[in-house]
């Protein structure tokens, strides 16, 4: 079984940075988000790997494709087949669209999906592809643990059922007000610092993705609820909780704690995490060049009083539950 560390979080909570910090340890590897989806990555001919090259020209990804072929898995980034929602069935896609919900509702989803022959066949194949990709990344890097920063709770549900993966969960939490700001303007607050490298590396303002504060607060709250549901009943020894603010303020101590949780030797973390070559997909910060870890609290200056009041009405109770006052 391949050992997989899954980062469970709301989007824009710092998962890409955390995966790169972890992946710089010599016993850990990551490619960022392993639920490789053309919809999320956009134009693959213009999408850049974190090494700076266009991803189709990146030697590492070419080696991944070759190693996957040796495992009997045809692999192409345009149809990687690692996303559990990629099944070619409209019936199954409708059932897979909602986030992870309560145990009772997930039982209903499972029963309904079991009626689909396409889903039954696809589930086995997607399991196989995820296990093969994790094993390939570990093999190419000579690593003991692979980090998947896909964040999505429903994906975690199925990864936990993959018989070829030994999954441990890192639940990452960030102040909901900071996350809400990134949903309101993802290009300005959740992408590469260089505007020309945003939107996958080709530049763009991402206006179509912007949400109102009410929508943003609801999205964050719903992601937090999803995480609670998916972790309910999971052995407490298999998951750990960490705050974005924790690893920004005390990166060494936080990483040591995560290394011990993953049964990895602590104290071998490089001082400059970008000094280690990595090939990560996901948030545009992967294309930045600095190794400086900076706590981003721009929400304190940017959000207006009406913004904060709206957030509090929609998600304030949830935010306070996690210690954010």
C-alpha positions in Angstrom: 0.0 0.0 0.0 1.2 3.5 -0.9 1.1 5.9 2.0 -0.9 9.0 1.1 -1.3 12.2 3.2 -4.5 14.0 2.1 -4.9 17.7 2.9 -8.6 18.3 3.6 -9.6 22.0 3.5 -11.7 24.7 2.0 -10.0 26.0 -1.2 -7.6 28.9 -0.7 -6.7 27.8 2.8 -3.0 27.4 2.1 -3.0 23.8 1.0 -0.6 24.3 -2.0 1.9 26.0 0.2 1.6 23.3 2.9 2.0 20.5 0.3 5.1 22.2 -1.1 6.6 22.6 2.4 5.9 19.0 3.2 7.1 17.9 -0.3 10.5 19.5 0.3 11.3 16.9 2.9 13.5 14.1 1.4 11.0 11.4 2.5 7.9 13.1 1.1 6.8 13.9 -2.4 3.9 15.8 -3.9 2.4 16.9 -7.2 -0.2 19.1 -5.4 -3.7 18.3 -6.4 -4.0 14.7 -7.6 -7.6 14.9 -8.8 -6.2 16.1 -12.1 -9.0 17.7 -14.1 -8.8 19.6 -17.4 -11.7 21.7 -16.2 -9.6 23.0 -13.2 -6.3 23.3 -15.2 -7.8 25.0 -18.3 -5.7 25.1 -21.4 -3.0 22.4 -20.9 -0.8 23.9 -23.7 -0.5 27.1 -21.6 -0.7 25.6 -18.1 2.6 25.8 -16.2 4.1 23.3 -13.9 5.6 24.7 -10.7 9.1 24.2 -12.2 8.1 27.0 -14.6 7.8 24.9 -17.8 4.6 24.4 -19.7 3.3 21.2 -18.2 3.2 19.2 -21.4 6.9 20.0 -22.0 8.0 19.2 -18.4 10.4 16.3 -18.2 9.0 15.1 -14.9 5.5 14.8 -16.2 6.8 12.9 -19.2 8.5 10.5 -16.9 5.3 10.1 -14.9 3.5 9.2 -18.2 6.2 6.6 -19.1 6.2 5.1 -15.6 2.4 4.8 -15.6 2.5 3.0 -18.9 4.9 0.5 -17.4 2.3 -0.1 -14.8 -0.2 -0.8 -17.5 -2.0 2.6 -17.1 -2.3 4.9 -20.2 -1.8 8.3 -18.7 -2.5 11.7 -20.2 -3.1 15.0 -18.3 -6.0 15.7 -20.6 -7.8 12.6 -19.3 -5.9 11.5 -16.2 -8.9 9.6 -14.8 -8.0 10.3 -11.1 -11.1 12.5 -10.4 -13.9 10.4 -8.9 -16.4 12.8 -10.5 -15.1 12.1 -14.0 -17.3 9.1 -14.6 -19.0 9.1 -18.0 -22.5 8.8 -16.8 -24.9 11.8 -16.4 -26.8 9.9 -13.7 -23.7 9.3 -11.7 -22.4 12.8 -12.3 -25.6 14.3 -10.8 -25.2 12.1 -7.7 -21.6 13.0 -7.3 -22.1 16.8 -7.7 -23.2 17.6 -4.1 -20.5 17.9 -1.4 -20.1 15.1 1.2 -23.0 15.2 3.6 -24.3 13.4 6.7 -23.9 9.6 7.1 -27.5 8.9 6.3 -27.4 11.0 3.1 -24.1 9.4 2.0 -25.7 6.0 2.4 -28.4 7.1 0.1 -25.8 8.3 -2.4 -24.0 5.0 -2.2 -27.1 3.0 -2.8 -28.2 5.2 -5.7 -24.7 5.0 -7.3 -24.6 1.2 -6.9 -27.5 1.1 -9.4 -25.2 2.5 -12.1 -23.2 0.0 -14.0 -21.0 2.8 -15.4 -20.2 3.9 -11.8 -19.3 0.5 -10.6 -16.9 0.0 -13.5 -15.5 3.5 -13.2 -14.9 3.3 -9.4 -12.6 0.4 -9.8 -10.6 2.0 -12.6 -10.4 5.4 -10.8 -9.1 3.6 -7.7 -6.5 1.9 -9.8 -5.3 5.1 -11.4 -5.0 7.0 -8.1 -3.0 4.2 -6.6 -0.8 3.9 -9.6 -0.2 7.7 -9.7 0.7 7.8 -6.0 3.0 4.9 -6.3 4.7 6.4 -9.4 5.3 9.7 -7.7 6.7 8.0 -4.7 9.0 5.8 -6.9 10.3 8.7 -9.0 11.0 10.8 -5.9 12.3 8.0 -3.7 9.8 9.0 -1.1 7.9 7.1 1.6 4.8 9.4 1.6 2.9 11.2 -1.1 0.9 14.4 -0.4 -2.4 15.0 -2.2 -3.6 18.6 -1.7 -7.0 18.1 -3.5 -8.9 19.3 -0.4 -12.3 17.9 -1.5 -14.2 15.9 1.1 -16.0 13.7 -1.3 -12.7 12.7 -2.9 -11.3 11.8 0.5 -14.3 9.5 1.1 -13.4 7.4 -1.9 -9.7 7.5 -1.3 -10.3 6.0 2.2 -12.0 3.1 0.4 -9.1 2.5 -2.0 -7.6 -0.8 -1.0 -4.2 0.1 -2.4 -3.7 3.3 -0.4 -2.9 3.9 3.3 -4.5 7.3 3.8 -3.9 9.8 6.6 -5.6 13.1 6.7 -4.3 16.6 7.5 -7.2 18.8 8.2 -6.1 22.4 7.3 -8.1 25.3 8.7 -7.9 29.0 8.0 -9.8 32.0 9.2 -13.0 32.1 7.2 -12.8 35.8 6.6 -9.5 35.4 4.9 -10.8 32.6 2.7 -14.0 34.5 1.9 -11.8 37.4 0.5 -10.0 35.0 -1.8 -13.4 33.8 -3.2 -14.4 37.4 -3.8 -11.2 38.1 -5.9 -9.2 34.9 -6.5 -6.7 36.5 -8.9 -5.8 39.3 -6.5 -5.7 37.3 -3.3 -5.3 33.6 -4.2 -2.9 33.3 -7.1 0.6 34.0 -8.2 2.1 37.4 -7.1 3.1 38.0 -10.7 -0.1 38.9 -12.7 1.3 37.4 -15.9 1.5 34.0 -14.2 -2.0 33.9 -12.8 -4.8 31.6 -14.1 -2.6 28.6 -14.5 0.5 30.5 -15.6 -0.9 32.3 -18.7 -2.3 35.4 -16.9 -5.9 36.4 -16.4 -8.2 38.3 -14.0 -10.5 35.3 -13.1 -13.5 37.7 -13.0 -15.9 34.8 -13.8 -15.0 33.1 -10.6 -15.7 36.0 -8.2 -18.3 35.6 -5.6 -20.3 38.0 -3.4 -19.5 38.0 0.3 -22.7 36.2 1.0 -21.8 33.5 -1.5 -18.2 33.3 -0.3 -19.2 33.0 3.4 -21.6 30.2 2.5 -19.0 28.4 0.4 -16.5 28.4 3.2 -19.0 27.3 5.8 -20.2 24.5 3.6 -16.6 23.3 3.0 -16.1 23.2 6.8 -19.3 21.3 7.3 -18.2 18.8 4.6 -14.9 18.2 6.4 -16.7 17.6 9.7 -19.0 15.0 8.0 -16.2 13.1 6.2 -14.1 12.9 9.4 -17.0 11.7 11.5 -16.2 8.1 12.5 -12.7 8.1 11.2 -10.1 6.8 13.7 -8.7 9.8 15.5 -5.2 8.4 15.0 -5.6 8.8 11.2 -6.1 12.5 11.1 -4.6 15.7 12.5 -5.8 19.3 12.6 -3.5 22.2 11.7 -4.1 25.9 11.3 -2.8 27.9 8.3 -1.8 30.6 10.8 0.1 28.0 12.9 2.4 27.0 10.1 2.9 30.6 9.0 3.9 31.7 12.5 5.8 28.6 13.5 6.7 26.6 10.4 9.4 24.4 11.9 7.4 23.3 14.9 4.3 22.7 12.9 6.1 20.7 10.2 7.9 18.6 12.9 4.4 17.8 14.3 3.2 16.8 10.9 6.3 14.7 10.2 5.8 12.7 13.4 2.1 12.2 12.5 3.2 10.8 9.1 5.9 8.7 10.7 8.6 10.7 8.9 11.9 11.7 10.5 11.6 15.3 11.7 14.4 17.8 11.5 15.3 17.2 7.8 13.3 20.1 6.4 15.4 22.4 4.2 15.4 26.1 5.2 14.4 27.1 1.7 11.6 24.9 0.5 11.9 26.1 -3.0 15.5 24.9 -3.1 14.0 21.5 -3.8 12.7 20.9 -7.3 9.0 20.2 -7.3 6.4 19.7 -9.9 3.1 20.9 -8.4 -0.3 21.7 -9.9 -2.9 23.8 -8.0 -2.9 27.3 -6.6 -0.9 29.9 -8.5 1.4 30.6 -5.6 3.3 27.5 -6.8 4.8 29.8 -9.5 6.2 32.3 -7.0 9.9 32.3 -6.3 10.3 33.3 -2.7 10.6 30.7 0.1 9.5 33.3 2.7 6.4 32.2 4.6 4.2 35.2 5.2 1.0 35.2 7.1 -1.6 36.8 4.8 -4.2 38.7 6.7 -5.0 41.3 4.1 -8.7 40.7 4.9 -8.3 43.0 8.0 -7.7 46.0 5.8 -9.7 45.1 2.7 -13.0 43.8 4.0 -15.5 46.5 4.9 -17.8 46.6 7.9 -20.8 45.5 5.7 -18.6 42.6 4.4 -17.8 41.5 7.9 -21.4 41.8 9.0 -22.5 39.6 6.1 -19.8 37.1 6.8 -20.8 37.0 10.5 -24.5 36.4 9.7 -23.7 33.5 7.3 -20.6 31.8 8.9 -19.6 33.7 12.0 -20.7 30.9 14.4 -18.6 28.4 12.5 -15.6 30.7 12.4 -15.8 31.2 16.2 -16.1 27.5 16.7 -12.5 27.2 15.5 -11.2 30.0 17.6 -11.4 32.9 15.2 -12.8 35.9 17.0 
